[in-house]
Amino acid sequence: METFLLALLLMAVGALLTGVVALRPVSVATNRTANFIGPASAAAACLLGAYGLFSGGWSSAESFILPWGLPFGSFALGLDPLSRLFLLPVFALGFTCALSGCISLRHCDPSEHNLGAHWLFYLLLLLGMTCVMTARDALLFMLSWEIMSLSPFFLIDFNDRDRLVQDASWVYLVAAHLGAVLLIAFFALLWQQSGSTLFSAMAMKSPSHVTALFLLALLGFGAKAGLAPLHVWLPEAHPAAPSHVSALLSGAMLNAGLYGLIRSFDFFGPAQLLPGWWGWLLMAVGMLTALMGILKALAQSNLKRLLAYSSVENMGLMVMGAGIGLVGIHTGSAWTAALGFSGCLFHMLNHSAFKGLLFLCAGEVLHATGTVNMTALGGLQRRMPLLGALFALGAASIACLPPFNGFAGEFVLSLSMIRSLELPGMEQKIAMLACLTGLMLTSGVSAAVYAKAYGMTFLGQPRTSAAVDIHAPENRLLLPLLVPAAACVCGGLFAPWAFKMVQPTLEFIPVMHAGLMAPAGHVIASTERLLTHISLFGGAALLLVLIAGLARRALLARSGVKRGPVWGCGYQYGTPRIQYTPASFVEPASRIFGHVMGTTVKVTKTDGLFPDPASLDVDAPDVVRGKFYAPLFQLMERACNALKILQNGLVNMYILYILITLVALLIWGIA
């Protein structure tokens, strides 16, 4: 625990130092100083924190309580396997993104960016996430939650001269605080019932209003996790933020919503008394979120927006796994409970690896070409072979192709649903079969999404000059990306060992009561054996592919065959304009899922012998935001504007308001 506390102190000291640099007049020297202190502090703290996770024993539970002099609450921290598991992506991605951000920001114009402020909020984000996942007091949890929620506002607003970036940061801030309000109500209700802010005292045996507490937790934490229809901030914030920030938000901060939801099970009483429909609700919300997210991702032409919607999809899969676990606990099925929660947490680890890698690759594409609009890209694989290979690795992982880590995570989730078909009752079998079908559909569409993302960006011929006149990064500048890339490969080839890290967390999920823990050990052991066989076959297949690739390269070099232009659409020497575009690639799918994808088509053409140039614009705006949130906020704006008449600047009217209030209070007191 001492090492972990030292990591927290290092984050705080780094934030203080970068804050001091930020207050000085911005210059090349101050930016260079901040760009050294900030990443160095973040990387050192993350390495120290990761060492602290393992030094005390992965399965151990430690605590630290320090009174802080406030009227209530305490500085209570705890490390158990559940916190350790969620902190692993925080430290791994915090380290990687700090190094990648240091490289990408080294030439920032001091007249446009204050890197001291940027790294201050980056370190505060790390500090907030770390404290959220270790807090054992409601007040400390909410203070940490606010630090974690406010810091991204300033990180997203990095390019604040862009109007779209400003709008995206404000959308994020509104969504973050709507969720925070619900969580304040959640903890206030628990505090009112228990009389204490300590988590250990809030874990009551039979709290009242338990359903209200569950719904508040689902909505409050679901807003942070990006569950539909609370997801609208993700596709706005991720494309606007610097890519190392997007990687950290998607791969680590979104997990805080899932962590909070699972940790909140502490407060709902014995598992046997929980309503059975909770698990089915989580499954339904998760499945609908996953399907909506991946179909919206399929419709996108902006690479970072595509990755943002993909994050929505993956968070939906994790919540669906948690719902399966609750169903298993309610029905007394150890297979369903253990595999549901294990699949949820295992997929969380895998998602952090491949999504962090993909966002960092998208940042390198943006730096090299100046755009992430796939319509303007193409042909980057030959110009940036290492970057293309890393993106292809991340795409194969997230598309659940063996032998990479994405396949292992979704295999455990699918196995939990297959074993759940043995549950009693036809309605439960039908519901599980529907979820299994949804998972298969999501995985299939995900493969199409990343075939599109990699193909449109890296394959074929350059569609515009942006993909020709590029500033290709040196291979040494891509070294930080090897960390999540190695996690994608090792998470698949060594899946049994990675899965074994999840096992101790089951004992610290409160609803996994003692009656299910003994058979759950048998479930985990059987699943590990299956993953061992899959890893062996996958490793052998990967080795054969590598050998075949090297043999092909050697044979081509010996035969003297020359490389020709890319064959495309049956015409070898045509214009790049005849290639598939992102819109034409998904046109067959848009005919079926167009309403969910939100695809809009605008055709402009004129008739006559000498017509003007025709145009075809295909877009996919977020229907939920456009049809629900935008009218709602416009209505609220009109209502607030109507109330401005009360604030008219006349002292006489303000005195009248006070008198009316006093009279009303007197009448109420007499009554």
Buried (B, 14 or more C-beta within 10 A) or exposed (E): BEBBBBBBEBBBBBBEBBBBBBEEEBEEEBBBBBBBBBBBBBBBBBBBBBBBBEBBEBBEBBEBEEEEEEEEBBBBBBBBBBBBBBBBBBBBBBBBBBBBBBBBBBEBEBEEBBBBBBBBBBBBBBBBBBBBBBBBBBBBBBBBBBBBBBBBBBBBBBBBEEEEBBEBBBBBBBBBBBBBEBBBBBBEBBBEBBEBBBBEBBBBEEBEEBEEBBBBBBBBBBBBBBBBBBBBBBBBBBBBBBBBBBBBBBBBBBBBBBBBBBBBBBBBBEBEEBBEEBBBBBBBBBBBBBBBBBBBBBBBBBBBBBBBBBBBBBBBBBBBBBBBBBBBBBBBBBBBBBBBBBBBBBBBBBBBBBBBBBBBBBBBBBBBBBBBBBBBBBBBBEBBEBBBBBBBBBBBBBBBBBBBBBBBBBBBBBBBBBBBEEBEEEEBBEBBBBBBEBBEBBBEBBBBBBBBBBBBBBBBBBBBEBBBEBEBBEEEBBEBBEBBBEBBBBBBBBBBBBBBBBBBBBBBBBBBBEEBBEBBBEBBEBBBEBBBEBBEEBBEEBEEEEEEEEEEEEEEEEEEEEEEEBEBEEEEEEEBEEBBBBBEBBBEBBEEBBEBBBBEEEEEEEEEEEEEEEEEEBEBBBBBBEEEBEEEEEEEEEEEEEEEEEEEEEEEEEEEEEEEEEEEEEEEEEE
